[in-house]
């Protein structure tokens, strides 16, 4: 399956059909110091980020990434749309772009960071407020979940396999009619206050959804490239 082609198709459909929310509209409170790491093969790279408000409403920030050299770097435009947050690190060769989702309690951000041609998972926690509460018992999610993405007539089947009540071993299977399915490991997975978050670095994608009261359906948004597509996952076993 040509996943680059899929990403481009999603991007094209997004431009035509999906509404764009203005930056800063209903933006969550991001002010504070955030600490965390970028997970690269064989290591974790420490990250410290500070975000402030200037001019009464505009967000500005700096980020310290020791692996990228001494000193801090300014953040480019900090974009907030619904629960999603993205920002670019200025002054680094090749470009560094953080693209993630804010946790339900507003105290952590997780997603993917693009560095040139490479992509890695990251997670940041707002330390001034305190670490985010530990995730709820994810054992209620154990099993297989499946749903369909409609990308302007191009169909993608998304299946999530959750073998235990933890992040270990969670996988995503992506397929489409007439093509071989592809299984990939989930790089980050959390369940907190009924909200499910997972990211797949291989696809440059992540999903944020909410478990219904019956515990058999998670409804949310699949994010890949610039696309935000509705996705409902039904529990199949």
C-alpha positions in Angstrom: 0.0 0.0 0.0 1.3 3.4 -0.9 0.9 5.4 2.4 2.5 8.5 0.9 -0.3 8.5 -1.7 -2.9 8.0 1.1 -1.5 11.0 3.0 -1.6 13.2 -0.1 -5.1 12.1 -0.8 -6.1 13.0 2.7 -4.5 16.4 2.4 -6.3 17.2 -0.8 -9.7 16.2 0.5 -9.0 18.2 3.7 -8.3 21.4 1.7 -11.6 21.0 -0.2 -14.0 19.7 2.4 -12.8 20.3 6.0 -13.5 23.7 7.7 -10.5 25.4 9.1 -10.8 26.8 12.7 -9.0 30.1 13.2 -5.8 30.0 15.2 -6.5 31.0 18.8 -10.2 30.3 18.6 -11.4 28.6 21.8 -7.7 27.7 22.4 -6.9 25.8 25.6 -4.7 27.4 28.3 -1.1 26.5 27.3 0.8 29.0 29.4 3.5 27.4 31.6 6.6 25.3 31.5 6.4 21.9 29.8 8.9 19.1 30.2 9.2 15.8 28.5 11.0 13.8 25.9 11.3 12.8 22.2 11.6 9.0 21.9 14.2 8.1 19.2 15.5 4.6 18.6 17.6 3.6 21.6 17.2 6.8 23.5 15.0 9.5 24.9 15.9 13.2 24.3 14.9 15.7 26.9 12.8 18.7 26.0 11.8 21.8 28.0 9.3 24.3 26.6 8.0 27.6 28.0 4.9 29.3 26.7 3.7 32.8 27.6 1.1 35.3 26.5 2.0 38.5 24.9 -0.2 41.4 23.8 -3.0 40.1 26.0 -3.8 37.1 23.8 -0.9 35.9 21.5 1.0 32.8 22.5 4.8 32.9 22.3 7.4 30.4 23.5 10.9 29.0 23.6 12.1 25.4 23.6 15.3 23.9 24.9 16.4 20.7 23.1 20.0 19.8 24.2 20.3 17.2 21.4 19.9 20.1 18.9 22.7 22.2 20.4 23.2 24.7 23.2 20.6 27.4 24.0 16.9 27.7 23.5 15.0 28.3 20.3 11.9 30.4 19.6 8.7 28.7 18.6 7.0 29.7 15.4 3.3 30.3 15.3 1.6 28.2 18.0 -1.5 26.7 16.4 -4.4 25.4 18.4 -7.4 23.8 16.8 -9.9 22.0 19.0 -7.7 19.6 21.1 -4.8 19.7 18.7 -1.6 21.8 19.1 1.2 22.3 16.7 4.3 24.6 16.5 7.5 24.8 14.6 11.0 25.3 16.2 12.7 28.3 14.5 16.3 28.4 13.5 17.0 24.7 13.1 18.2 23.2 9.8 15.8 20.9 8.2 12.9 22.1 10.3 11.4 20.7 13.5 7.6 20.5 13.8 5.7 19.3 16.8 2.1 18.1 16.1 0.1 16.7 19.0 -3.1 16.5 21.0 -3.8 18.0 24.4 -4.9 15.6 27.1 -8.3 15.9 28.7 -6.9 17.5 31.9 -4.9 20.0 29.8 -1.6 19.1 31.5 0.1 17.0 28.8 0.6 17.0 25.1 1.5 13.9 23.1 2.0 13.4 19.4 4.7 13.3 16.7 7.6 15.5 16.0 9.0 15.8 12.4 12.7 16.5 12.1 13.6 16.8 8.4 12.7 13.5 6.9 12.3 11.7 10.2 9.5 11.4 12.7 9.4 10.4 16.3 6.8 10.3 19.1 7.0 12.9 21.9 5.2 13.7 25.2 5.3 16.9 27.2 3.8 17.5 30.7 3.1 20.9 32.3 5.2 20.7 35.5 4.0 23.9 37.2 0.5 22.5 37.5 1.8 19.0 38.3 2.1 15.8 36.4 -0.9 14.5 34.7 -2.9 12.0 36.7 -2.2 8.4 35.9 -4.3 6.9 33.2 -7.6 5.3 34.0 -7.8 1.5 34.0 -7.5 0.7 30.3 -8.6 -2.9 30.8 -12.1 -1.8 29.6 -10.6 -1.2 26.2 -9.0 -4.7 25.8 -10.1 -6.3 22.6 -10.4 -5.4 18.9 -11.9 -2.1 17.6 -12.6 -1.2 14.0 -13.9 1.7 12.0 -13.8 3.3 8.5 -12.2 6.5 7.3 -13.9 8.1 4.3 -11.4 10.2 2.4 -13.5 11.7 -0.3 -14.6 8.3 -1.7 -11.3 6.6 -0.8 -12.0 4.2 2.0 -9.5 3.1 4.7 -10.3 0.5 7.3 -8.8 1.2 10.7 -8.5 -1.6 13.3 -7.0 -1.2 16.7 -5.9 -4.2 18.7 -5.5 -3.7 22.5 -4.2 -6.9 24.1 -3.8 -5.8 27.7 -4.8 -2.9 30.0 -1.6 -1.0 29.2 0.1 0.7 26.2 2.3 -2.4 25.6 1.5 -4.4 22.5 -1.2 -2.0 21.1 -1.3 -2.2 17.3 -3.1 -0.5 14.4 -4.0 -2.3 11.2 -4.7 -0.2 8.1 -6.2 -1.5 4.9 -8.3 -0.7 1.9 -10.3 -2.8 -0.5 -8.1 -4.8 -2.9 -4.9 -4.1 -0.9 -3.0 -6.0 1.7 -3.5 -4.9 5.2 -0.6 -3.4 7.1 0.0 -3.8 10.9 1.9 -1.2 12.8 2.8 -0.7 16.5 1.2 2.2 18.3 3.9 4.5 19.7 1.9 6.1 22.4 -1.4 5.1 24.0 -3.3 6.7 26.9 -6.8 6.4 28.4 -7.8 9.2 30.8 -11.3 10.3 31.9 -12.9 8.3 29.1 -10.6 9.8 26.5 -8.4 7.7 24.2 -5.2 9.0 22.6 -2.9 7.0 20.3 -0.2 7.9 17.8 1.4 6.0 15.0 4.7 7.5 13.9 4.9 5.2 10.8 1.9 7.0 9.4 2.5 10.4 10.9 -0.9 10.0 12.5 -2.8 10.1 15.8 -6.3 9.6 17.0 -8.2 11.3 19.8 -11.6 10.0 20.8 -14.1 9.5 23.6 -15.5 6.2 25.0 -19.3 6.1 25.2 -21.1 5.1 28.3 -21.8 1.6 27.0 -18.1 1.0 26.6 -18.4 -0.3 23.0 -17.7 2.7 20.9 -15.0 5.4 20.7 -15.8 8.4 18.6 -13.2 11.0 17.7 -10.9 12.4 15.0 -8.1 10.8 13.0 -5.3 13.3 12.4 -2.8 12.6 9.5 -0.9 15.4 7.7 -3.2 18.4 7.6 -6.3 16.2 7.7 -8.8 15.9 10.6 -11.2 13.1 9.7 -14.1 11.8 11.9 -13.6 8.2 13.0 -15.7 5.9 15.1 -14.2 2.7 16.4 -16.7 -0.1 17.3 -15.6 -2.9 19.6 -15.8 -6.1 17.7 -14.7 -8.6 20.4 
